């Protein structure tokens, strides 16, 4: 049974890393002594080590140790043996490329479907959808496929920002970009505002965090969904 938290962001303005959601994580990972962290959304080498150390500091607050996936010689085995998994934010194009490069995209999906607790934030949340095509990130690298974990039956747009009618910015809004996606694709897209997350228990998907989320469907008006809304109807 899937057991997941899919968060729009890891850090709220003025807060520490994962602080706002730590109470939820202590429940999600209650049966875990350790969590496997996937740092692939950031460039490699020292950055992976520093990123993992940052995650270690946060999880130490709930008495859970953290190992980085990059620290293992056989990533596939590390994913299969993980008590829990956290995929952090960064660049979704880079994350997806490396998940395919190390042949763990399907393995992560498999173990999470089997019940391994999973936390995603930002790019790590993007990949829980059907494809990564509604990311906000620049295509700094070309992944072999846009298809991702497929753990929820729609796509996400984390860090969703509402249109500011007072702004003088003339570029595309998030809503405009999602509507452009729907010119060519029929997948539903959920705009997840910062401070919100999805709680997934089996096939039940619930919006959490006290904020509304914005649901976009092809050829339909966008709809605001209230906190605690059951998203089981979104397919």
N, C-alpha and C positions, 0 to 999 in steps of 0.2 A: 504494500500500500504506500503510495507516495506521501511523503511528509516533508513539506517545503515551506520556506519563506522566500518570497521573491520581492526584494526591496527596490524602490526607485533609486535610492542613494545610500551610501555608507555613512555620510556625515551631513548633519543639518547645520545651517549657519549658526555659528557661535558655540557649537557643541564639539565633543571629541569623537574620534573614530568609533562608529557603531554604538555610541553611548545611548542614543535614543531608542534603540531596539534590543539592547542587552537583556532586558527582562524576558522578551519573547525568545531570544536565543537560548537562554537558560532552560526554557521548556523544550524547544526544538531539539536541543542536543543533550537532554537530561540523561540519556543512557550512554553518553559518549565520554570517555576519558580523554580522547584526542580527536582532532579534526584535521583533515587533509585540505590544505589551501592550494588553490590553482592560481598562480600569479601571472599566467600567460598573457593577460591583457596589457602588461607593461613590458618594455624591452628587457632583454635577458641580462645575464651576468649579475653584477652587483645589485642592480635594481630589483631583481627577483629576491635576493637575500634581504635587502632593506624592506621591501614590501612585506615579506613574510614576517620579519621582526615586528613590523607595525601591527600586523594581525595578531601575533603572539601576545603583545602587550594588551590588546583589547580582550582577547579570550582568557587571559590570566585573571581578569576580574571576575570571571564565572568559573574559575578553576578547571579550565580545559587547556590542554597542551595543543600545539599546532606544528605540523610538519608541512613543508612546501613540496609540491609535486616535483619541482625541478631538482630536489635533493635525492631522488630515487633513480637508480639505474634502469629500472623497468617500470615506467609509468603505468602501464596497463595493470600490472600486479598491484601497484600501490592503490589504484582506484578500486580494484576489486576487494581489497582488504581494508579499505577505509571504514572507520566507524561513522564518520560524518564528513561532508564535503562543503567547502565554501569556495565559490568563484568570485573574485573581486572585480572591481571596475577598472577602466582604462580605455583601450581602443578595441572595439568589438571586431574589427577586421583582423587585427593582430591576434586576438584571442581565438577566433574561429580558425584562422590559418594554423596556429600551433596545436589546437585540439585535433585537427585532421593530421597534421604532420606527425604527431606522436601517437596517432591512432587510438585516441581515447574518447572521441566524441560519442560513438555508439556505446562504449563501455560505461561512460558516465550516465547516459540515458538508461541503460540496462539496470545498473545498481540502484538508481533513484527510483525507478519503477518498482523495484523489488523491496523498497523500504528504507534504504540508506538516507538519513536526513540530509537535506540540501538547503544551503543558503546561497542566494545570488544577490549581488548589488550592482546596479548600473549595467555594465557590459555583461556581468555574470547573470543578470536578470534577462537581458536581451536574448541570450542563447536558450532560455527555457521555452521560448516561443517556437513557432513553426519555421520561421526564417529570421535572419538578422537584418532584413532589408529596411526595417523601420528604426534602425539605430540613428543617433545624432552624429556619429563619428565620421572623421575623414577617412577615405579609403587609402591609407598609407601603405597597404600591402594587399595583394590580390589573393583571397582565399580560394581553395579549389571548389568550394560549393557554398551557396548562401543558406542551405538548409542547416538547421541547428538541432537542439535536443528534442523538440516536439513534445515537451512535458505538459504543456497547456495547449488548448485547441485554437489559439489566436496569436497574434503578434503583440509585442509591447513597444511603447515609446517611453522609456524612463526619463526622469527629469522634465516631464511635460510642463511647458510654460504656456499660460494663456496669452492671448493677443492683448497687448497694451495699447489701448486706443489713444493714449497721450504721447506715445513714443514717436520720434521722428525717424526711427529706423525704417528703411525702405526695402529691406531684404525680406525673404519669405518667413512667414510665421510657421510654428510647428503644425498648426492646423492645415496650412497651405501645403506643406510637404507631405503630410499624410494623405491629403486629397489627391496629390500628384501620384502617390503610390497606388491609390485606388483607381486611377485611370487605366492601370495595367494589371492590377491584382485584386482578387476578391476576398482575401483574408481579412477578418476583423482585426482592428488595432485598438488597444487600450492605452490611452494617454495616462500614465501613472505619475502623479505629482509628488514632489519631494516631501517625505514624511509619511508616505503611504506605502503599503506593501500588500501582497497577496498571500493569504494563508491557504496552503493546499493540503488537504487531508484526503487521501484516496483520489476520487474524482470530484470532490467538493472543493470549489475555489471561492474564497470569500475575500472581499476588499476590506482591509484594515487600516487603521491609522487616523481615523477621524476626519479625513478629507474626502471630497468627491473625486471620482476619476471620470475621464471622458472617453466614451466608446464611439469609435468611428466604424461605419460599415459602408461598403460600396453602394452608391446611389441612394443613400439615406442621410437624413439630418443627424448630426452628432448628438449623443445623449449623455447627460450627466447621471452617474451612478452614485448613490449614497454609500457612505461607510457601512460596513457589515452586509453589503449587498452580496447575494449569492450569484456568481457569474456562470453557473452551470448552463444557462441558456445561451451563452455566447459560443457559437460554432460556425 
